[in-house]
Amino acid sequence: MDLLIHTFDTQEVEARVIVIRSLTYIVDSIARSGINFQYVVQKIYNVIARGLNDYTINEQGDIGSLVRLEALSAIIKVWELEVDVDSANATLSYWTVHRLALEKLDKVRLQAARCLKFRVSTLIARSVTSHLVFIDCILIHTVLTT
């Protein structure tokens, strides 16, 4: 796993996409096993959170968007599995997903809106209501209807 995390720091975007995808499978396996590997999950979550902010640009354009898309898919999986992560990192990632929901690229914006939609639906299912859930609903509606 440390090799995967180290590989994330490479220059190759394809490698970073594969690393995030692989780490998502590891988190899934850990969550389903029921064993508490909090330290490992936290390290993985930190890499996923870094992927949300990948803005690598080369002659092909914004190739970091591929990493951001994969990181958004990973965040959905982490939220779906209700993996326990550090609250500060979870909050930062939550607001990063909000920022990505307002991004210029359609694919990234729509995937971020799907993340928020999933998060809001789970909060509503748990009867958690607050002004943030309302704001999320407005943001999701705006992104998905424009």
C-alpha positions as CSV (number, residue, x, y, z in Angstrom):
1,M,0.0,0.0,0.0
2,D,2.9,2.4,0.8
3,L,4.2,1.7,-2.7
4,L,0.8,2.8,-4.1
5,I,0.8,6.0,-2.1
6,H,4.4,6.7,-3.2
7,T,3.4,6.1,-6.8
8,F,0.7,8.8,-6.5
9,D,3.5,11.4,-6.4
10,T,4.6,10.5,-9.9
11,Q,4.3,12.8,-12.8
12,E,2.1,10.3,-14.7
13,V,-1.6,11.1,-14.5
14,E,-2.6,7.6,-15.5
15,A,-0.6,6.2,-12.6
16,R,-2.4,8.5,-10.2
17,V,-5.8,7.4,-11.5
18,I,-4.9,3.8,-11.1
19,V,-3.5,4.4,-7.6
20,I,-6.8,6.1,-6.5
21,R,-8.8,3.2,-8.0
22,S,-6.7,0.6,-6.3
23,L,-6.8,2.4,-2.9
24,T,-10.6,2.5,-3.3
25,Y,-10.6,-1.3,-3.6
26,I,-8.5,-1.5,-0.5
27,V,-10.8,0.7,1.5
28,D,-13.7,-1.4,0.3
29,S,-12.0,-4.6,1.5
30,I,-11.1,-3.1,4.8
31,A,-14.6,-1.8,5.4
32,R,-16.3,-5.1,4.5
33,S,-13.9,-7.1,6.7
34,G,-15.0,-5.3,9.8
35,I,-11.5,-4.9,11.0
36,N,-10.5,-1.4,12.2
37,F,-7.4,-0.3,10.3
38,Q,-8.0,3.4,11.1
39,Y,-4.4,4.4,10.3
40,V,-4.4,2.7,6.9
41,V,-7.8,4.1,6.0
42,Q,-6.7,7.6,7.0
43,K,-3.6,7.4,4.8
44,I,-5.7,6.3,1.9
45,Y,-8.3,9.0,2.4
46,N,-5.5,11.6,2.4
47,V,-4.4,10.5,-1.0
48,I,-8.0,10.5,-2.3
49,A,-8.4,14.1,-0.9
50,R,-5.2,15.1,-2.7
51,G,-6.6,13.7,-5.9
52,L,-9.6,16.1,-5.6
53,N,-7.2,19.0,-6.0
54,D,-5.1,17.6,-9.0
55,Y,-4.9,20.4,-11.6
56,T,-2.1,19.0,-13.7
57,I,-2.0,20.6,-17.1
58,N,0.2,19.6,-20.1
59,E,0.0,20.0,-23.9
60,Q,-3.2,17.9,-23.9
61,G,-4.9,20.3,-21.5
62,D,-6.3,19.7,-18.0
63,I,-5.3,16.0,-17.6
64,G,-5.6,16.4,-13.8
65,S,-9.4,16.2,-14.4
66,L,-9.0,12.5,-14.8
67,V,-7.6,12.2,-11.3
68,R,-10.3,14.5,-9.9
69,L,-13.0,12.3,-11.5
70,E,-11.5,9.2,-10.1
71,A,-11.1,10.8,-6.6
72,L,-14.8,11.8,-6.7
73,S,-15.8,8.2,-7.5
74,A,-13.6,7.2,-4.5
75,I,-15.2,9.7,-2.2
76,I,-18.6,8.3,-3.1
77,K,-17.4,4.9,-2.2
78,V,-15.9,6.1,1.1
79,W,-19.1,7.9,2.0
80,E,-21.2,4.8,0.9
81,L,-19.1,2.5,3.2
82,E,-19.3,5.1,6.0
83,V,-15.6,4.7,6.7
84,D,-14.5,6.6,9.8
85,V,-12.0,9.3,8.9
86,D,-10.6,12.3,10.6
87,S,-13.3,14.9,10.9
88,A,-11.1,17.8,9.7
89,N,-10.2,15.9,6.5
90,A,-13.7,14.8,6.0
91,T,-15.0,18.4,6.3
92,L,-12.3,19.7,4.0
93,S,-13.1,17.0,1.4
94,Y,-16.8,17.8,1.7
95,W,-16.2,21.5,0.9
96,T,-13.8,20.5,-1.9
97,V,-16.5,18.5,-3.5
98,H,-18.7,21.6,-3.3
99,R,-16.1,23.6,-5.1
100,L,-15.8,20.9,-7.8
101,A,-19.6,21.0,-8.2
102,L,-19.0,24.6,-9.5
103,E,-16.1,23.7,-11.8
104,K,-16.0,24.7,-15.4
105,L,-15.6,21.2,-16.8
106,D,-18.9,19.4,-17.2
107,K,-17.7,15.9,-16.4
108,V,-16.1,17.0,-13.1
109,R,-19.0,19.3,-12.2
110,L,-21.6,16.5,-12.8
111,Q,-19.6,13.9,-10.9
112,A,-19.3,16.3,-7.9
113,A,-23.0,16.9,-8.0
114,R,-23.6,13.2,-8.0
115,C,-21.4,13.0,-4.9
116,L,-23.3,15.7,-3.1
117,K,-26.6,14.1,-4.2
118,F,-25.5,10.8,-2.7
119,R,-24.4,12.5,0.5
120,V,-27.6,14.5,0.9
121,S,-29.8,11.4,0.3
122,T,-27.9,9.5,3.0
123,L,-28.3,12.5,5.4
124,I,-32.0,12.8,4.7
125,A,-32.4,9.0,5.1
126,R,-30.9,9.4,8.6
127,S,-33.3,12.3,9.3
128,V,-30.4,14.7,9.5
129,T,-31.6,18.1,8.5
130,S,-29.9,21.4,8.6
131,H,-29.4,24.5,6.5
132,L,-26.4,22.8,4.9
133,V,-28.5,20.0,3.5
134,F,-30.9,22.6,2.1
135,I,-27.9,24.5,0.5
136,D,-26.7,21.2,-1.0
137,C,-30.1,20.5,-2.5
138,I,-30.1,23.9,-4.2
139,L,-26.5,23.4,-5.4
140,I,-27.3,20.0,-6.8
141,H,-30.5,21.2,-8.5
142,T,-28.6,24.1,-10.1
143,V,-25.7,22.0,-11.4
144,L,-27.9,19.2,-12.7
145,T,-30.4,21.5,-14.5
146,T,-27.9,23.9,-16.2
